[in-house]
């Protein structure tokens, strides 16, 4: 096999390889001979099928296999001899002799292998890294807030038997009629309509006109309809108050705990505390990872393979254009023109590719690999909801879902190794500071 390097520009390489026709034919004939020895076809004894028939039936397939093997062997040889590592799968372009339908083709097999290789990656010295982890303690305030919210969600209403006036927060059940210049307007009519006073769920001013009404009262008042076909028309209402109800709050005690499936208020309070603490930990770890990634990206710079960059940019740009069309980008991003968004997206893509290569090199250097057990445990945790978002990715059932999961798991395993190796200093902050910094990091 003759090997000629035809291009070496940056991370791109191109090689021309030539396999003489006689050598290719010899390899094909050798393989055909091996098949001939054991081939069994109807009407022939094993090994007695005429060689011409064997060639007619299997010649093209054997030639294709030999050509494929030659390409694979050549690629392996190139990488090993030059100590190169592929960034993406190489591209093969046949110059001659690539036809498989004619095993007697007398042309030499000549083809180009175009590849992009990984850059010479830096040796990451983890001993030079120092990270800071922000931590917030869970105070009683957020716990009590959640308990109060749970109690509010479980409150109920009861009919008021006392003949008292309705106030803000009460619920009244009414029949509504309305008219314009003495003519009834059916569009505004309601029967057995429940209204919580103070929430303004009908039209502006309607609630205020009914505050002080009692069950059995019929209230008359005029309001201007705000929109639609009746916009700006003065509607004279006649509202019959049929029933008055009041909201009965759920007490924050063991009754609330039992409605949540817990034995006691203390048990419920502890569960809420754990949930809040877990949320703080998630944000704390996200900020710690960001600190790590920023330090790695700042310290280690190198050219990234253009193929990997373009693939990452395409994926990001598709997400950006879709979100932009739906108006789902941030206000700042929506104000940018397309060219600026493209530049921003390419910078993000370059950072992601470079960070991925740095982490992969750390994993390779320290022999960090993903085991079958790692994947099975993650899938089990994801399905049970133990790993936020992971179960959804698994259930996506797309062909690349499992591979995407493996990439995420390996990255997380490498990050865990780094965080267990480098010195990390804790800094106590308030919950508000932790949330603000987490939101700021997410925005960038």
C-alpha positions in Angstrom: 0.0 0.0 0.0 1.5 3.3 -1.1 0.8 6.2 1.3 1.1 9.9 0.3 0.3 12.8 2.6 -1.4 15.4 0.3 -2.5 18.0 2.9 -1.6 19.0 6.4 -3.2 22.2 7.3 -3.9 22.9 11.0 -5.9 20.0 12.3 -6.9 18.8 8.8 -5.1 15.9 7.1 -5.5 14.3 3.7 -3.8 11.1 2.5 -3.7 9.4 -0.8 -3.5 5.6 -0.7 -2.8 3.3 -3.6 -3.3 -0.5 -3.5 -2.0 -2.2 -6.7 -4.6 -4.0 -8.6 -2.7 -7.3 -8.6 -2.5 -7.2 -4.8 -6.2 -6.5 -4.5 -7.0 -9.2 -6.9 -4.8 -11.6 -5.0 -6.5 -10.8 -1.7 -9.9 -11.3 -3.3 -8.9 -14.6 -4.9 -7.5 -15.8 -1.6 -10.8 -15.1 0.2 -12.8 -16.7 -2.7 -10.6 -19.8 -2.3 -11.4 -19.9 1.4 -15.1 -19.7 0.7 -14.8 -22.3 -2.1 -13.4 -24.9 0.3 -16.5 -25.1 2.5 -19.3 -23.7 0.4 -22.4 -25.9 0.1 -25.0 -25.1 -2.6 -27.9 -27.3 -3.8 -26.7 -29.8 -6.4 -23.1 -29.7 -5.3 -21.1 -31.5 -2.6 -19.4 -29.2 0.0 -16.2 -27.8 -1.6 -17.2 -28.9 -5.1 -19.0 -25.8 -6.3 -17.3 -24.6 -9.5 -15.0 -21.6 -8.7 -16.6 -19.6 -11.5 -20.0 -19.9 -9.7 -18.4 -18.9 -6.4 -16.9 -15.8 -8.0 -20.2 -14.9 -9.7 -22.1 -15.2 -6.5 -19.6 -13.8 -3.9 -17.0 -11.9 -5.9 -18.5 -8.4 -5.6 -19.2 -8.8 -1.9 -15.7 -10.1 -1.2 -14.1 -7.3 -3.1 -16.2 -4.7 -1.2 -15.1 -6.3 2.1 -11.5 -6.2 1.1 -11.7 -2.6 0.1 -13.4 -1.7 3.4 -10.8 -3.6 5.4 -8.0 -1.8 3.4 -9.5 1.6 4.2 -9.9 0.7 7.9 -6.4 -0.8 8.2 -4.9 2.3 6.4 -6.7 4.7 8.7 -5.4 2.8 11.8 -1.9 2.7 10.4 -1.9 6.5 9.7 -3.2 7.3 13.2 -0.7 5.0 15.0 2.4 5.9 13.0 1.7 9.7 13.4 0.3 9.5 16.9 -2.9 11.2 15.8 -6.4 11.0 17.3 -9.5 11.5 15.2 -11.9 14.3 16.0 -14.6 13.0 13.7 -15.0 10.0 11.4 -12.8 10.4 8.3 -14.2 10.9 4.8 -13.2 8.6 2.0 -13.2 9.6 -1.7 -12.4 6.9 -4.3 -10.1 8.0 -7.2 -10.0 4.7 -9.0 -10.6 1.0 -8.5 -13.5 1.5 -6.1 -16.1 -0.4 -8.1 -17.2 -3.7 -6.5 -19.3 -5.2 -9.2 -16.3 -6.3 -11.3 -13.8 -8.4 -9.4 -11.6 -8.4 -12.5 -11.2 -4.6 -12.5 -7.5 -4.0 -13.5 -7.3 -0.4 -12.0 -5.2 0.2 -9.0 -7.4 1.0 -5.9 -6.7 4.7 -5.2 -8.6 6.8 -2.6 -8.3 9.9 -0.5 -8.8 9.8 3.3 -9.7 13.2 4.6 -9.7 13.6 8.4 -9.7 16.1 11.1 -7.6 15.3 14.2 -7.7 16.4 17.8 -5.2 19.1 18.8 -2.4 18.4 21.1 -4.3 18.8 24.3 -2.7 20.2 27.4 -1.9 18.2 30.4 -4.2 19.6 33.0 -2.5 20.1 36.4 -5.3 19.8 38.9 -3.1 20.8 41.8 -3.1 24.4 40.4 -6.8 24.7 40.6 -8.6 26.2 43.6 -12.4 26.4 43.8 -15.0 28.2 46.0 -18.3 26.6 46.8 -21.1 28.9 47.9 -23.4 27.4 50.5 -26.6 28.7 52.1 -28.2 27.5 55.3 -31.9 26.8 55.5 -33.6 29.2 57.9 -37.1 28.8 59.4 -38.6 31.5 57.1 -38.7 29.5 53.8 -39.9 26.4 55.7 -42.7 28.3 57.3 -43.5 29.9 54.0 -43.9 26.5 52.3 -46.0 25.2 55.2 -48.3 28.2 54.9 -48.6 27.6 51.2 -49.5 24.0 51.7 -52.2 25.1 54.2 -53.6 27.6 51.8 -53.8 25.0 49.0 -55.8 22.8 51.4 -58.2 25.4 52.7 -61.9 24.9 52.0 -65.1 27.0 52.0 -68.1 26.8 54.2 -71.6 28.4 53.9 -72.0 31.4 56.2 -75.1 30.9 58.3 -74.8 34.2 60.0 -76.6 37.0 58.2 -73.6 39.2 58.0 -72.3 41.5 55.2 -69.8 40.1 52.6 -66.2 41.3 52.9 -63.0 41.0 50.9 -62.0 37.4 50.7 -65.5 36.1 51.0 -67.1 34.1 48.2 -70.6 35.0 47.1 -72.9 33.0 44.8 -74.9 35.3 42.6 -77.3 35.5 39.7 -76.4 38.4 37.4 -78.5 40.3 34.9 -77.5 43.4 33.0 -79.0 45.9 30.6 -78.3 48.9 28.4 -81.0 51.7 28.2 -83.6 49.3 29.6 -82.8 46.4 27.2 -81.5 43.2 28.7 -78.0 42.2 27.6 -77.7 38.4 27.7 -73.9 38.4 27.2 -73.4 39.6 30.8 -76.0 37.2 32.4 -74.7 34.6 34.9 -76.5 32.0 37.0 -75.1 30.6 40.3 -71.9 32.5 39.6 -69.2 32.2 42.3 -67.1 35.2 42.9 -64.3 35.7 45.4 -64.5 39.3 46.4 -61.3 41.3 46.0 -59.9 39.2 43.1 -61.6 41.2 40.4 -62.5 38.1 38.3 -65.4 39.7 36.5 -65.1 43.4 35.5 -63.4 46.3 37.3 -65.6 47.7 40.1 -67.9 44.7 40.3 -66.4 43.3 43.5 -66.4 46.6 45.2 -70.1 47.2 44.4 -71.0 43.9 46.2 -68.9 44.4 49.4 -71.3 44.8 52.3 -74.1 42.8 50.5 -75.9 40.0 52.5 -77.4 36.8 51.4 -80.9 37.5 49.9 -80.0 41.1 48.8 -80.5 42.3 45.3 -78.0 45.0 44.4 -78.3 47.5 41.6 -75.4 49.5 40.2 -74.0 50.7 36.8 -70.5 50.0 35.5 -68.8 50.6 32.2 -68.0 47.4 30.3 -64.3 47.3 29.5 -63.9 45.5 26.2 -65.4 43.4 23.4 -68.7 44.2 21.7 -69.9 46.0 24.8 -66.8 48.1 25.3 -67.4 51.5 26.9 -71.1 50.9 27.3 -72.8 51.6 30.7 -74.3 48.4 31.9 -77.0 48.6 34.7 -76.6 45.4 36.8 -79.1 43.6 38.9 -77.3 41.1 41.1 -79.1 38.7 43.5 -76.9 37.4 46.3 -78.0 33.8 46.8 -75.3 32.6 49.2 -72.3 33.8 51.2 -69.4 31.5 51.8 -66.2 32.0 53.7 -62.7 30.5 53.4 -61.8 28.2 56.2 -58.0 28.0 56.5 -56.2 24.7 57.1 -54.4 25.0 60.5 -50.6 24.5 60.4 -50.6 21.5 62.7 -50.7 17.7 62.6 -53.9 18.0 60.6 -52.0 19.6 57.8 -49.2 17.0 58.1 -51.7 14.1 57.8 -53.3 15.7 54.7 -49.8 15.6 53.2 -49.3 11.9 54.2 -47.0 12.6 57.1 -47.4 11.5 60.7 -46.8 14.8 62.4 -46.1 18.5 61.8 -42.5 17.9 62.9 -42.1 15.2 60.2 -43.6 17.4 57.6 -41.4 20.4 58.6 -38.3 18.1 58.4 -39.4 16.9 54.9 -39.9 20.5 53.7 -36.5 21.5 55.2 -34.8 18.6 53.3 -36.5 19.6 50.0 -35.3 23.2 50.4 -31.8 22.1 51.4 -31.7 19.9 48.3 -32.6 22.9 46.1 -29.8 24.9 47.7 -27.4 22.1 47.1 -28.4 21.8 43.4 -27.7 25.6 42.9 -24.5 25.4 44.9 -23.2 22.6 42.8 -24.2 24.3 39.6 -22.2 27.4 40.6 -19.2 25.2 41.7 -19.2 23.5 38.3 -19.4 26.9 36.6 -16.4 28.1 38.6 -14.5 25.0 37.6 -15.4 25.3 33.9 -14.5 29.0 33.8 -11.1 28.3 35.3 -10.4 25.5 32.9 -11.5 27.5 29.9 -9.4 30.5 31.0 -6.3 28.5 31.6 -6.3 26.2 28.6 -6.8 27.6 25.1 -6.2 25.8 21.8 -7.6 25.4 18.4 -10.7 23.2 18.3 -11.5 20.9 15.3 -13.7 22.9 12.9 -15.9 19.9 12.2 -16.8 19.6 15.9 -17.3 23.3 16.1 -19.6 23.4 13.2 -21.7 20.5 14.5 -22.0 22.2 17.9 -22.8 25.5 16.4 -25.5 24.0 14.1 -27.2 22.4 17.1 -27.1 25.7 19.1 -28.2 27.8 16.2 -31.2 25.6 15.6 -32.3 26.0 19.2 -31.7 29.8 19.1 -33.7 30.3 15.9 -36.6 28.2 17.2 -36.7 30.1 20.5 -36.4 33.4 18.7 -39.3 32.6 16.4 -41.4 31.8 19.5 -40.2 34.9 21.3 -38.7 32.7 24.0 -35.2 34.3 24.1 -34.3 36.7 26.9 -35.3 40.3 26.3 -31.6 41.2 25.7 -31.2 38.4 23.1 -34.4 39.3 21.3 -33.1 42.8 20.7 -30.0 41.5 18.9 -29.8 41.1 15.1 -29.2 37.7 13.5 -25.5 38.3 12.8 -24.8 39.2 16.5 -26.8 36.1 17.6 -24.7 34.0 15.2 -21.5 35.4 16.6 -22.7 34.7 20.2 -23.8 31.2 19.3 -20.4 30.4 17.7 -18.5 31.6 20.8 -20.7 29.4 23.0 -20.1 26.4 20.6 -16.3 27.0 20.7 -16.4 27.1 24.5 -18.5 23.9 24.8 -16.2 22.0 22.4 -13.0 23.1 24.1 -14.4 22.3 27.5 -15.5 18.9 26.3 -12.1 18.2 25.0 -10.4 19.3 28.3 -12.7 17.2 30.4 -12.2 14.2 28.0 -8.5 14.6 28.3 -8.6 14.6 32.1 -10.8 11.5 32.0 -8.3 9.8 29.6 -5.3 10.8 31.7 -6.8 9.4 34.9 -8.4 6.4 33.3 -12.0 7.5 34.1 -14.4 5.3 32.2 -18.1 4.7 32.3 -19.2 1.2 33.4 -22.4 -0.7 32.7 -23.3 -0.3 36.4 -23.0 3.5 36.1 -25.5 3.6 33.2 -28.0 1.1 34.8 -28.0 3.1 38.1 -28.5 6.4 36.3 -31.4 4.9 34.3 -33.0 3.5 37.4 -32.6 6.8 39.3 -33.9 8.8 36.3 -37.0 6.6 35.9 -37.8 7.0 39.6 -37.3 10.8 39.4 -34.1 10.7 41.5 -32.1 12.5 38.8 -33.9 15.7 37.5 -34.3 15.6 33.8 -32.5 12.3 33.2 -35.6 10.1 33.2 -37.1 12.4 30.6 -34.1 12.1 28.3 -34.2 8.3 28.7 -37.9 8.1 27.9 -37.3 10.3 24.8 -36.7 7.1 22.9 -34.7 8.8 20.2 -31.9 6.8 18.7 -29.2 8.9 20.3 -30.9 9.2 23.7 -28.7 6.5 25.3 -25.5 7.8 23.8 -26.4 11.3 25.0 -27.0 9.9 28.5 -23.6 8.2 28.5 -21.9 11.4 27.5 -23.6 13.3 30.3 -22.8 10.6 32.8 -19.1 10.4 31.8 -18.8 14.2 32.1 -20.4 14.1 35.5 -18.1 11.3 36.6 -15.0 13.3 35.5 -16.3 16.4 37.2 -16.9 14.4 40.4 -13.3 13.2 40.2 -12.0 16.7 39.8 -14.0 18.1 42.7 -12.8 15.3 44.9 -9.2 16.1 44.0 -8.9 19.9 43.9 -9.1 22.0 47.1 -12.6 23.5 47.5 -13.2 26.3 50.0 -16.8 26.8 51.3 -18.2 30.3 51.6 -21.5 30.8 53.4 -24.0 33.2 51.7 -27.6 34.0 52.2 -30.2 32.1 50.2 -31.0 35.3 48.3 -27.4 35.7 47.3 -27.2 32.0 46.2 -30.3 32.3 44.1 -29.2 35.6 42.5 -25.8 34.3 41.6 -27.4 31.1 40.2 -29.8 33.1 38.1 -27.0 35.3 36.9 -24.9 32.3 35.9 -27.8 30.7 34.0 -28.4 33.9 32.1 -24.8 33.7 30.7 
